[in-house]
């Protein structure tokens, strides 16, 4: 699974390179979501199971939770929602179900990342489109290094996602705290085709 690129299967979160200089940008990768467990329970459903199922793609459990009255906008560890967790692993069916049940696509976690950012780091263009169709904000900037959804996609070399975000009007001029753009991240992380495409749209 894609989770193993940036995090262990448990709750280890990869640290951002907040102190690195521009010459070290090649090694810079955006943090991805850690596995979430919310230990509290509602009267009708175990929230630990709800968040776990969103992350792992168990739509049956999610349907049961919704039927049992679980608030789809409940916050887990790091203020992450089930929508963010499902988006991270590209579970489009769960993303759609949660949106149909009034999940807020623009909620952000404690790092100011929304579900679209989580989806954009992986090869999940259909999930990205699902979120964009629900009017997810493309240009939210996280509060760690000022990354956007487009920067996540460019850093990971996700060409389809990059193309979709740009076609929908993602701001190519945005820069992170080091003054680098999605184009710079594509180059630094050895994705020349993605970088060339972004440059052609600048």
N, CA, C and O of each residue as an XYZ file, in Angstrom:
808
protein
N       0.831     -1.207      0.000
C       0.000      0.000      0.000
C       0.863      1.253      0.000
O       2.027      1.224      0.401
N       0.284      2.333     -0.449
C       0.978      3.598     -0.548
C       1.389      4.137      0.798
O       2.321      4.935      0.891
N       0.696      3.706      1.857
C       1.020      4.168      3.211
C       2.481      3.906      3.540
O       3.108      4.702      4.239
N       3.042      2.780      3.035
C       4.395      2.403      3.401
C       5.442      3.313      2.795
O       6.612      3.205      3.163
N       5.080      4.213      1.876
C       6.020      5.161      1.312
C       6.446      6.197      2.317
O       7.588      6.656      2.284
N       5.556      6.578      3.210
C       5.840      7.696      4.107
C       5.623      7.376      5.570
O       6.187      8.044      6.436
N       4.805      6.352      5.868
C       4.552      6.061      7.265
C       4.569      4.573      7.480
O       4.357      3.806      6.541
N       4.815      4.158      8.684
C       4.692      2.757      9.043
C       3.228      2.433      9.159
O       2.383      3.327      9.125
N       2.914      1.134      9.298
C       1.519      0.722      9.392
C       0.899      1.136     10.704
O      -0.316      1.030     10.872
N       1.701      1.602     11.633
C       1.166      2.083     12.912
C       1.018      3.578     12.897
O       0.678      4.137     11.855
N       1.257      4.264     14.014
C       0.925      5.679     14.125
C       2.114      6.607     13.932
O       2.082      7.749     14.390
N       3.209      6.119     13.234
C       4.397      6.960     13.066
C       4.134      7.988     11.988
O       3.729      7.627     10.883
N       4.352      9.247     12.274
C       4.174     10.333     11.292
C       5.529     10.795     10.819
O       6.412     11.055     11.636
N       5.712     10.903      9.526
C       6.974     11.386      8.973
C       7.115     12.871      9.238
O       6.188     13.631      8.957
N       8.258     13.313      9.777
C       8.466     14.728     10.072
C       8.782     15.491      8.805
O       9.525     15.012      7.948
N       8.208     16.692      8.688
C       8.580     17.569      7.592
C       9.992     18.106      7.820
O      10.495     18.118      8.943
N      10.601     18.536      6.759
C      11.967     19.025      6.812
C      11.942     20.531      7.047
O      12.356     21.312      6.190
N      11.459     20.922      8.202
C      11.246     22.342      8.465
C      12.556     23.115      8.526
O      12.571     24.328      8.319
N      13.651     22.426      8.809
C      14.896     23.165      8.928
C      15.829     22.988      7.751
O      16.957     23.479      7.792
N      15.403     22.305      6.707
C      16.320     22.031      5.615
C      16.475     23.245      4.717
O      15.590     24.095      4.627
N      17.618     23.303      4.057
C      17.870     24.421      3.157
C      17.486     24.042      1.737
O      17.202     22.872      1.481
N      17.465     25.003      0.788
C      17.019     24.708     -0.572
C      17.817     23.620     -1.250
O      17.281     22.909     -2.101
N      19.084     23.466     -0.901
C      19.904     22.455     -1.547
C      19.478     21.055     -1.163
O      19.825     20.092     -1.846
N      18.734     20.929     -0.084
C      18.273     19.613      0.369
C      16.874     19.306     -0.119
O      16.282     18.312      0.301
N      16.333     20.133     -0.992
C      14.942     19.978     -1.416
C      14.682     18.652     -2.111
O      13.552     18.163     -2.090
N      15.705     18.054     -2.731
C      15.503     16.797     -3.424
C      14.944     15.730     -2.505
O      14.170     14.873     -2.932
N      15.340     15.784     -1.236
C      14.896     14.789     -0.270
C      13.585     15.164      0.390
O      13.049     14.408      1.200
N      13.071     16.324      0.044
C      11.880     16.815      0.735
C      10.639     16.160      0.177
O      10.405     16.190     -1.032
N       9.857     15.580      1.030
C       8.602     14.964      0.636
C       7.523     15.428      1.597
O       7.794     15.600      2.785
N       6.312     15.634      1.115
C       5.246     16.046      2.026
C       4.840     14.922      2.956
O       4.847     13.748      2.586
N       4.497     15.296      4.139
C       3.998     14.329      5.107
C       2.690     13.757      4.627
O       1.860     14.476      4.071
N       2.502     12.495      4.832
C       1.220     11.878      4.533
C       0.488     11.529      5.811
O       1.034     11.603      6.912
N      -0.747     11.153      5.633
C      -1.586     10.917      6.805
C      -1.093      9.725      7.590
O      -0.679      8.726      7.003
N      -1.128      9.810      8.885
C      -0.842      8.664      9.729
C      -2.128      7.916     10.007
O      -3.226      8.461      9.891
N      -1.971      6.660     10.376
C      -3.130      5.831     10.677
C      -3.833      6.360     11.916
O      -3.201      6.592     12.947
N      -5.142      6.549     11.812
C      -5.872      7.267     12.845
C      -6.712      6.317     13.676
O      -7.355      5.404     13.158
N      -6.691      6.550     14.961
C      -7.611      5.864     15.855
C      -8.213      6.881     16.808
O      -7.482      7.594     17.495
N      -9.511      6.955     16.856
C     -10.195      7.819     17.829
C     -10.762      6.892     18.899
O     -11.618      6.053     18.620
N     -10.277      7.056     20.118
C     -10.563      6.072     21.155
C     -11.948      6.193     21.769
O     -12.438      5.253     22.396
N     -12.578      7.341     21.593
C     -13.892      7.489     22.195
C     -14.960      6.769     21.393
O     -14.747      6.441     20.226
N     -16.073      6.528     21.991
C     -17.188      5.867     21.346
C     -18.429      6.728     21.449
O     -18.615      7.484     22.402
N     -19.277      6.591     20.432
C     -20.598      7.170     20.559
C     -21.481      6.129     21.250
O     -21.033      5.018     21.535
N     -22.704      6.485     21.511
C     -23.615      5.533     22.134
C     -23.995      4.426     21.176
O     -24.425      3.355     21.605
N     -23.842      4.669     19.881
C     -24.346      3.713     18.905
C     -23.268      3.064     18.056
O     -23.542      2.072     17.381
N     -22.036      3.599     18.069
C     -21.023      3.032     17.183
C     -19.628      3.322     17.707
O     -19.372      4.385     18.273
N     -18.730      2.365     17.514
C     -17.343      2.502     17.928
C     -16.594      3.369     16.919
O     -16.457      2.981     15.758
N     -16.108      4.533     17.342
C     -15.468      5.449     16.416
C     -14.107      4.964     15.949
O     -13.666      5.302     14.851
N     -13.446      4.178     16.776
C     -12.182      3.578     16.356
C     -12.398      2.767     15.078
O     -11.624      2.870     14.126
N     -13.448      1.970     15.073
C     -13.768      1.141     13.920
C     -14.179      1.991     12.714
O     -13.867      1.648     11.574
N     -14.859      3.069     12.964
C     -15.305      3.953     11.891
C     -14.106      4.550     11.142
O     -14.053      4.492      9.913
N     -13.157      5.117     11.870
C     -11.994      5.720     11.224
C     -11.112      4.669     10.553
O     -10.601      4.879      9.453
N     -10.945      3.540     11.232
C     -10.150      2.448     10.657
C     -10.757      1.964      9.343
O     -10.033      1.709      8.381
N     -12.057      1.840      9.302
C     -12.740      1.360      8.102
C     -12.645      2.351      6.954
O     -12.542      1.952      5.794
N     -12.679      3.637      7.269
C     -12.508      4.652      6.231
C     -11.119      4.552      5.619
O     -10.967      4.643      4.401
N     -10.116      4.367      6.450
C      -8.741      4.254      5.979
C      -8.529      2.995      5.147
O      -7.837      3.030      4.130
N      -9.121      1.888      5.575
C      -8.878      0.608      4.927
C      -9.863      0.278      3.807
O      -9.663     -0.692      3.075
N     -10.927      1.078      3.665
C     -11.844      0.868      2.549
C     -12.988     -0.079      2.827
O     -13.540     -0.668      1.897
N     -13.358     -0.242      4.088
C     -14.460     -1.141      4.436
C     -15.773     -0.365      4.387
O     -16.236      0.163      5.398
N     -16.358     -0.307      3.202
C     -17.551      0.522      3.021
C     -18.755     -0.018      3.782
O     -19.641      0.748      4.158
N     -18.798     -1.320      4.012
C     -19.906     -1.901      4.764
C     -19.988     -1.330      6.169
O     -21.073     -1.003      6.651
N     -18.853     -1.213      6.819
C     -18.815     -0.657      8.162
C     -19.209      0.819      8.130
O     -19.916      1.303      9.014
N     -18.749      1.515      7.118
C     -19.093      2.941      7.004
C     -20.598      3.106      6.815
O     -21.204      3.984      7.430
N     -21.202      2.279      5.978
C     -22.666      2.337      5.783
C     -23.389      2.083      7.104
O     -24.334      2.792      7.450
N     -22.933      1.058      7.841
C     -23.560      0.747      9.122
C     -23.430      1.914     10.094
O     -24.370      2.243     10.819
N     -22.256      2.533     10.098
C     -22.021      3.655     10.994
C     -22.967      4.805     10.678
O     -23.560      5.401     11.577
N     -23.099      5.108      9.396
C     -23.990      6.197      8.989
C     -25.426      5.889      9.373
O     -26.154      6.765      9.840
N     -25.831      4.639      9.173
C     -27.197      4.236      9.549
C     -27.413      4.336     11.048
O     -28.531      4.573     11.506
N     -26.341      4.156     11.816
C     -26.428      4.238     13.270
C     -26.258      5.652     13.798
O     -26.155      5.865     15.006
N     -26.229      6.613     12.893
C     -26.234      7.998     13.312
C     -24.890      8.625     13.586
O     -24.823      9.692     14.195
N     -23.796      7.981     13.144
C     -22.479      8.574     13.361
C     -22.357      9.868     12.565
O     -22.754      9.936     11.402
N     -21.814     10.875     13.197
C     -21.561     12.151     12.535
C     -20.386     11.977     11.574
O     -19.264     11.709     12.003
N     -20.644     12.128     10.282
C     -19.594     11.894      9.293
C     -18.480     12.930      9.377
O     -17.408     12.732      8.804
N     -18.717     14.016     10.075
C     -17.693     15.040     10.244
C     -16.976     14.948     11.591
O     -16.295     15.886     12.007
N     -17.137     13.817     12.264
C     -16.427     13.612     13.527
C     -14.924     13.712     13.310
O     -14.411     13.329     12.258
N     -14.230     14.225     14.304
C     -12.788     14.404     14.208
C     -12.053     13.325     14.989
O     -12.393     13.025     16.133
N     -11.040     12.747     14.353
C     -10.187     11.777     15.017
C      -8.870     12.414     15.408
O      -8.780     13.630     15.577
N      -7.859     11.591     15.550
C      -6.541     12.086     15.938
C      -6.044     13.098     14.907
O      -6.188     12.895     13.702
N      -5.467     14.172     15.391
C      -4.968     15.203     14.497
C      -6.064     15.986     13.804
O      -5.812     16.681     12.819
N      -7.298     15.874     14.324
C      -8.472     16.516     13.721
C      -8.748     16.021     12.303
O      -9.283     16.759     11.477
N      -8.384     14.779     12.028
C      -8.661     14.202     10.713
C     -10.029     13.533     10.705
O     -10.460     12.941     11.694
N     -10.692     13.643      9.570
C     -12.018     13.065      9.404
C     -11.943     11.758      8.626
O     -10.916     11.421      8.038
N     -13.062     11.028      8.638
C     -13.139      9.798      7.842
C     -12.953     10.104      6.363
O     -12.361      9.309      5.632
N     -13.453     11.247      5.921
C     -13.289     11.631      4.517
C     -11.817     11.775      4.162
O     -11.393     11.322      3.099
N     -11.043     12.389      5.022
C      -9.610     12.532      4.764
C      -8.920     11.180      4.671
O      -8.081     10.961      3.797
N      -9.276     10.277      5.574
C      -8.641      8.958      5.599
C      -9.007      8.137      4.371
O      -8.152      7.472      3.786
N     -10.272      8.183      3.983
C     -10.699      7.466      2.783
C     -10.033      8.050      1.540
O      -9.623      7.313      0.644
N      -9.928      9.366      1.493
C      -9.299     10.035      0.351
C      -7.825      9.667      0.253
O      -7.302      9.493     -0.847
N      -7.160      9.549      1.381
C      -5.727      9.229      1.401
C      -5.426      7.920      0.679
O      -4.414      7.812     -0.013
N      -6.294      6.929      0.836
C      -6.076      5.649      0.167
C      -6.936      5.476     -1.079
O      -7.032      4.374     -1.619
N      -7.560      6.551     -1.537
C      -8.270      6.509     -2.801
C      -9.536      5.692     -2.799
O      -9.902      5.125     -3.828
N     -10.220      5.616     -1.665
C     -11.461      4.841     -1.596
C     -12.617      5.716     -2.077
O     -13.356      6.301     -1.286
N     -12.744      5.783     -3.393
C     -13.703      6.693     -3.999
C     -15.136      6.398     -3.576
O     -15.928      7.320     -3.385
N     -15.475      5.114     -3.427
C     -16.844      4.770     -3.050
C     -17.189      5.311     -1.659
O     -18.302      5.783     -1.429
N     -16.237      5.239     -0.747
C     -16.468      5.773      0.601
C     -16.499      7.295      0.570
O     -17.323      7.919      1.239
N     -15.611      7.881     -0.198
C     -15.608      9.345     -0.345
C     -16.961      9.817     -0.855
O     -17.525     10.781     -0.338
N     -17.479      9.133     -1.873
C     -18.779      9.521     -2.431
C     -19.898      9.364     -1.404
O     -20.752     10.239     -1.258
N     -19.881      8.238     -0.699
C     -20.905      7.997      0.311
C     -20.870      9.070      1.396
O     -21.913      9.588      1.794
N     -19.694      9.396      1.865
C     -19.575     10.393      2.928
C     -20.024     11.775      2.447
O     -20.676     12.514      3.185
N     -19.677     12.110      1.224
C     -20.115     13.391      0.667
C     -21.632     13.420      0.536
O     -22.269     14.430      0.836
N     -22.212     12.297      0.083
C     -23.673     12.211     -0.020
C     -24.335     12.389      1.344
O     -25.467     12.861      1.442
N     -23.608     12.001      2.397
C     -24.115     12.142      3.759
C     -23.648     13.436      4.423
O     -23.606     13.550      5.648
N     -23.298     14.412      3.571
C     -22.976     15.772      4.020
C     -21.624     15.908      4.708
O     -21.451     16.763      5.577
N     -20.671     15.072      4.325
C     -19.314     15.293      4.808
C     -18.807     16.618      4.254
O     -19.007     16.926      3.079
N     -18.160     17.385      5.092
C     -17.636     18.693      4.707
C     -16.273     18.515      4.049
O     -15.302     18.146      4.711
N     -16.201     18.779      2.743
C     -14.959     18.559      2.002
C     -13.879     19.572      2.351
O     -12.710     19.370      2.021
N     -14.256     20.652      3.010
C     -13.281     21.693      3.304
C     -12.828     21.737      4.757
O     -12.124     22.664      5.157
N     -13.224     20.746      5.553
C     -12.631     20.639      6.881
C     -11.142     20.371      6.739
O     -10.714     19.700      5.800
N     -10.359     20.891      7.662
C      -8.908     20.687      7.627
C      -8.449     20.070      8.940
O      -9.078     20.247      9.983
N      -7.343     19.343      8.866
C      -6.801     18.743     10.076
C      -5.929     19.765     10.807
O      -5.922     20.941     10.443
N      -5.207     19.337     11.814
C      -4.435     20.279     12.616
C      -3.268     20.893     11.836
O      -2.683     21.886     12.270
N      -2.932     20.302     10.687
C      -1.898     20.866      9.825
C      -2.498     21.691      8.692
O      -1.792     22.113      7.775
N      -3.805     21.913      8.765
C      -4.549     22.684      7.763
C      -4.592     22.003      6.401
O      -4.572     22.662      5.362
N      -4.652     20.671      6.423
C      -4.761     19.903      5.178
C      -6.174     19.364      5.033
O      -6.741     18.823      5.981
N      -6.733     19.515      3.849
C      -8.076     18.998      3.595
C      -8.011     17.646      2.884
O      -6.926     17.154      2.574
N      -9.164     17.058      2.632
C      -9.222     15.732      2.012
C      -8.586     15.719      0.636
O      -7.985     14.719      0.243
N      -8.707     16.815     -0.104
C      -8.118     16.873     -1.443
C      -6.604     16.743     -1.390
O      -6.011     16.100     -2.256
N      -5.977     17.338     -0.398
C      -4.528     17.183     -0.242
C      -4.164     15.722     -0.016
O      -3.199     15.212     -0.585
N      -4.954     15.058      0.824
C      -4.678     13.651      1.120
C      -4.788     12.795     -0.145
O      -3.950     11.927     -0.386
N      -5.806     13.038     -0.937
C      -6.004     12.254     -2.160
C      -4.953     12.560     -3.212
O      -4.554     11.674     -3.967
N      -4.503     13.803     -3.270
C      -3.631     14.250     -4.356
C      -2.232     13.664     -4.296
O      -1.516     13.679     -5.298
N      -1.832     13.153     -3.152
C      -0.491     12.584     -3.045
C      -0.398     11.187     -3.649
O       0.704     10.658     -3.798
N      -1.527     10.580     -3.999
C      -1.515      9.241     -4.563
C      -2.081      9.194     -5.968
O      -2.524     10.212     -6.498
N      -2.066      8.013     -6.574
C      -2.564      7.867     -7.945
C      -4.079      7.692     -7.972
O      -4.595      6.719     -8.523
N      -4.773      8.639     -7.376
C      -6.219      8.488     -7.175
C      -6.987      9.618     -7.847
O      -7.727     10.360     -7.201
N      -6.796      9.730     -9.146
C      -7.406     10.832     -9.876
C      -8.926     10.831     -9.767
O      -9.532     11.898     -9.664
N      -9.549      9.666     -9.786
C     -11.008      9.614     -9.704
C     -11.500     10.131     -8.351
O     -12.560     10.751     -8.268
N     -10.730      9.876     -7.297
C     -11.092     10.399     -5.976
C     -10.905     11.912     -5.936
O     -11.714     12.631     -5.350
N      -9.846     12.382     -6.556
C      -9.612     13.824     -6.657
C     -10.781     14.491     -7.379
O     -11.279     15.530     -6.945
N     -11.210     13.886     -8.477
C     -12.338     14.437     -9.241
C     -13.603     14.446     -8.397
O     -14.374     15.404     -8.443
N     -13.819     13.390     -7.631
C     -14.985     13.310     -6.745
C     -15.002     14.485     -5.776
O     -16.043     15.102     -5.552
N     -13.865     14.784     -5.215
C     -13.761     15.890     -4.255
C     -13.914     17.247     -4.949
O     -14.560     18.152     -4.420
N     -13.325     17.376     -6.113
C     -13.454     18.628     -6.860
C     -14.895     18.869     -7.292
O     -15.364     20.007     -7.306
N     -15.592     17.798     -7.645
C     -17.008     17.926     -8.014
C     -17.859     18.385     -6.830
O     -18.945     18.938     -7.002
N     -17.339     18.143     -5.628
C     -18.024     18.612     -4.417
C     -17.490     19.971     -3.973
O     -17.751     20.427     -2.859
N     -16.732     20.610     -4.876
C     -16.220     21.969     -4.645
C     -15.151     22.064     -3.561
O     -15.071     23.060     -2.843
N     -14.333     21.024     -3.448
C     -13.208     21.103     -2.513
C     -12.253     22.209     -2.939
O     -12.002     22.404     -4.129
N     -11.731     22.920     -1.967
C     -10.814     24.029     -2.224
C      -9.453     23.492     -2.657
O      -8.804     22.764     -1.906
N      -9.017     23.851     -3.873
C      -7.748     23.354     -4.411
C      -6.537     24.066     -3.848
O      -5.443     23.504     -3.829
N      -6.713     25.283     -3.395
C      -5.567     26.107     -3.061
C      -5.390     26.344     -1.563
O      -4.752     27.314     -1.151
N      -5.958     25.452     -0.752
C      -5.671     25.490      0.676
C      -4.170     25.272      0.876
O      -3.560     24.445      0.199
N      -3.588     26.014      1.804
C      -2.157     25.920      2.090
C      -1.987     25.358      3.492
O      -2.586     25.862      4.442
N      -1.165     24.308      3.627
C      -0.987     23.752      4.966
C      -0.158     24.696      5.823
O       0.513     25.594      5.315
N      -0.216     24.478      7.137
C       0.478     25.392      8.042
C       1.835     24.859      8.495
O       2.423     25.369      9.448
N       2.326     23.836      7.808
C       3.643     23.295      8.133
C       4.693     23.896      7.207
O       5.634     24.548      7.660
N       4.523     23.671      5.894
C       5.476     24.224      4.933
C       4.789     24.941      3.769
O       5.413     25.240      2.751
N       3.501     25.209      3.939
C       2.724     25.929      2.934
C       2.582     25.140      1.635
O       2.698     25.694      0.542
N       2.332     23.851      1.770
C       2.083     22.998      0.616
C       0.622     23.103      0.193
O      -0.260     23.390      1.002
N       0.392     22.861     -1.097
C      -0.955     22.789     -1.651
C      -1.189     21.387     -2.203
O      -0.267     20.573     -2.260
N      -2.423     21.111     -2.609
C      -2.730     19.818     -3.228
C      -1.862     19.600     -4.463
O      -1.368     18.495     -4.689
N      -1.676     20.640     -5.255
C      -0.853     20.514     -6.467
C       0.591     20.191     -6.123
O       1.233     19.415     -6.832
N       1.108     20.762     -5.065
C       2.479     20.462     -4.651
C       2.618     19.007     -4.221
O       3.606     18.348     -4.545
N       1.619     18.508     -3.488
C       1.641     17.094     -3.106
C       1.684     16.206     -4.343
O       2.491     15.279     -4.424
N       0.820     16.493     -5.297
C       0.745     15.679     -6.512
C       2.035     15.763     -7.321
O       2.537     14.748     -7.803
N       2.568     16.969     -7.469
C       3.793     17.157     -8.245
C       4.977     16.459     -7.594
O       5.796     15.849     -8.283
N       5.073     16.543     -6.283
C       6.165     15.907     -5.562
C       6.155     14.399     -5.736
O       7.206     13.761     -5.789
N       4.953     13.833     -5.824
C       4.814     12.383     -5.970
C       4.772     11.926     -7.430
O       4.692     10.730     -7.709
N       4.826     12.878     -8.351
C       4.819     12.507     -9.765
C       3.482     12.000    -10.259
O       3.429     11.189    -11.183
N       2.403     12.465     -9.659
C       1.058     12.000    -10.030
C       0.539     12.850    -11.202
O      -0.185     13.828    -11.010
N       0.927     12.450    -12.411
C       0.636     13.244    -13.599
C      -0.853     13.488    -13.799
O      -1.263     14.623    -14.046
N      -1.667     12.443    -13.697
C      -3.105     12.617    -13.919
C      -3.707     13.610    -12.928
O      -4.525     14.455    -13.292
N      -3.291     13.492    -11.684
C      -3.813     14.396    -10.659
C      -3.354     15.825    -10.946
O      -4.141     16.765    -10.837
N      -2.093     15.987    -11.310
C      -1.574     17.303    -11.662
C      -2.388     17.897    -12.812
O      -2.775     19.064    -12.769
N      -2.641     17.092    -13.831
C      -3.405     17.566    -14.986
C      -4.816     17.981    -14.580
O      -5.326     19.006    -15.033
N      -5.436     17.181    -13.730
C      -6.801     17.494    -13.280
C      -6.834     18.778    -12.478
O      -7.689     19.632    -12.711
N      -5.919     18.927    -11.540
C      -5.903     20.117    -10.697
C      -5.656     21.385    -11.520
O      -6.294     22.415    -11.302
N      -4.728     21.289    -12.458
C      -4.436     22.456    -13.291
C      -5.623     22.777    -14.199
O      -5.962     23.943    -14.397
N      -6.253     21.731    -14.751
C      -7.420     21.950    -15.610
C      -8.554     22.626    -14.842
O      -9.341     23.382    -15.412
N      -8.627     22.344    -13.544
C      -9.674     22.938    -12.712
C      -9.288     24.309    -12.155
O     -10.070     24.948    -11.451
N      -8.065     24.752    -12.481
C      -7.685     26.107    -12.105
C      -6.787     26.241    -10.895
O      -6.739     27.312    -10.290
N      -6.068     25.183    -10.516
C      -5.145     25.282     -9.385
C      -4.122     26.382     -9.643
O      -3.657     26.552    -10.770
N      -3.776     27.118     -8.613
C      -2.864     28.255     -8.721
C      -1.424     27.766     -8.837
O      -0.872     27.220     -7.882
N      -0.817     27.962    -10.003
C       0.550     27.503    -10.247
C       1.596     28.413     -9.627
O       2.764     28.038     -9.524
N       1.192     29.587     -9.219
C       2.147     30.568     -8.708
C       2.431     30.416     -7.222
O       3.362     31.037     -6.710
N       1.651     29.605     -6.521
C       1.843     29.463     -5.078
C       3.192     28.825     -4.772
O       3.650     27.937     -5.490
N       3.820     29.291     -3.697
C       5.133     28.789     -3.291
C       5.111     28.385     -1.825
O       4.317     28.900     -1.038
N       5.993     27.455     -1.468
C       6.077     27.028     -0.070
C       6.940     28.005      0.720
O       7.316     29.059      0.208
N       7.250     27.660      1.953
C       8.006     28.583      2.802
C       9.431     28.796      2.311
O      10.089     29.749      2.729
N       9.921     27.923      1.427
C      11.251     28.089      0.853
C      11.212     28.791     -0.503
O      12.233     28.911     -1.180
N      10.018     29.255     -0.890
C       9.890     29.948     -2.164
C       9.874     29.034     -3.366
O      10.193     29.463     -4.475
N       9.507     27.779     -3.165
C       9.484     26.822     -4.267
C       8.055     26.407     -4.605
O       7.191     26.316     -3.733
N       7.834     26.160     -5.881
C       6.501     25.872     -6.407
C       6.341     24.393     -6.715
O       7.270     23.603     -6.545
N       5.156     24.034     -7.167
C       4.896     22.653     -7.589
C       5.870     22.239     -8.694
O       6.338     21.101     -8.718
N       6.168     23.148     -9.588
C       7.148     22.878    -10.656
C       8.500     22.497    -10.060
O       9.115     21.521    -10.489
N       8.965     23.262     -9.077
C      10.251     22.974     -8.440
C      10.252     21.603     -7.765
O      11.245     20.878     -7.817
N       9.133     21.255     -7.135
C       9.072     19.975     -6.440
C       9.081     18.804     -7.418
O       9.674     17.763     -7.135
N       8.429     18.969     -8.563
C       8.454     17.911     -9.576
C       9.877     17.686    -10.059
O      10.315     16.545    -10.210
N      10.592     18.764    -10.300
C      11.993     18.643    -10.726
C      12.844     18.001     -9.644
O      13.603     17.071     -9.919
N      12.724     18.489     -8.416
C      13.568     18.022     -7.320
C      13.359     16.557     -6.995
O      14.263     15.890     -6.493
N      12.167     16.056     -7.279
C      11.862     14.661     -6.957
C      11.861     13.757     -8.190
O      11.230     12.699     -8.206
N      12.582     14.201     -9.218
C      12.844     13.370    -10.401
C      11.586     12.988    -11.178
O      11.400     11.836    -11.570
N      10.740     13.976    -11.386
C       9.551     13.788    -12.218
C       9.581     14.812    -13.352
O       8.771     15.739    -13.376
N      10.518     14.645    -14.295
C      10.712     15.656    -15.345
C       9.495     15.846    -16.242
O       9.238     16.960    -16.697
N       8.739     14.775    -16.507
C       7.572     14.918    -17.371
C       6.497     15.774    -16.693
O       5.842     16.601    -17.328
N       6.339     15.552    -15.399
C       5.373     16.357    -14.632
C       5.833     17.813    -14.603
O       5.035     18.734    -14.777
N       7.128     18.001    -14.382
C       7.668     19.366    -14.353
C       7.459     20.049    -15.697
O       7.084     21.221    -15.745
N       7.697     19.333    -16.780
C       7.534     19.912    -18.112
C       6.083     20.291    -18.365
O       5.801     21.330    -18.961
N       5.160     19.442    -17.908
C       3.748     19.752    -18.101
C       3.367     21.001    -17.313
O       2.685     21.883    -17.833
N       3.805     21.075    -16.064
C       3.483     22.259    -15.255
C       4.065     23.509    -15.904
O       3.396     24.539    -15.985
N       5.311     23.422    -16.366
C       5.946     24.587    -16.986
C       5.167     25.054    -18.209
O       5.050     26.252    -18.469
N       4.634     24.081    -18.960
C       3.885     24.438    -20.172
C       2.602     25.185    -19.859
O       2.030     25.830    -20.737
N       2.143     25.106    -18.617
C       0.903     25.768    -18.217
C       1.151     27.045    -17.428
O       0.207     27.741    -17.056
N       2.404     27.350    -17.174
C       2.726     28.530    -16.366
C       2.695     29.796    -17.218
O       2.941     30.889    -16.708
